[in-house]
Amino acid sequence: MSQGRSAGYGRRLVAIGLMAALALPAVVWADDPVFAVFGQPAYTDPDGNVIDAGPGVPLTCANASKAAEQMNSGISPGMHAASVDSGNLTGSMPYNELQLRGPAARLVRDTITANWAPPPPGSSWATQMWPNDVSTTEYIAFPVAIYIPTAADAARMRVTMRYRAKDQLVAIYRNELNNGNTLAAPLTADTWSKGSAAGTLALDSGWRVGENVLTFVVRGKADDADGNMMTAFAAAFDAYCAPITPTAVPTSNEWGLLLLGLLAAGAGAVQLRRRR
């Protein structure tokens, strides 16, 4: 990426808009951000730039489970992560300005997670890509994107997510972030400690043809008097397609068939009489 274009990204730093009661700090990005949509074919953007095909496979009814697995946290490619600072800038942005950096979110060291609950099968504990200096509370955005090629696939797609969050999953955005948080309330904070139950979410609606971006926002809080913390998220996705509902074909019962036979016989008798 050219220096001029990199500088352009720097000028376009904006904040993720959270729910009204939540002031999410500004997102801080490193050099040369990359936005990857799994399974997206190569295309030319409105500025004439050729965008290479995204990694992985598109999300279709034929390969739903396999396609969803590539969204899992802790794999490469996989879910991304972005740390935030305490700037508290206001505003919102569409998903295509949420520039993802690198192949996947950074894994949390095993020595840290030794006393945490294990992540859902197929996933790993992941966190922001660089340390934060927030002393009391921080928010980490975990976005993941996948391509659905047809309207038929989008209409029937059913995606489930098993997750653990340290500390609390407070927001889910679908596609444009300025559409607002889809959670009516933050989800339970205790899905990360040993003995806690993993959370489960059904992401069955809102899928569309083309790019589909989900952004999960996790709130962390200080773990000790010194303000040390580790905000992290673990998510395992699976998908399937709802069966096609057959169109009901009207059928006739025995009385209906008898009546139909009588009508046919009557029509035949009338026709025969006319010929005579």
Salt bridges, closest charged atoms under 4 A:
GLU97 OE2 - ARG12 NH2 3.31
GLU176 OE1 - ARG208 NH1 3.57
ASP223 OD2 - LYS166 NZ 2.99
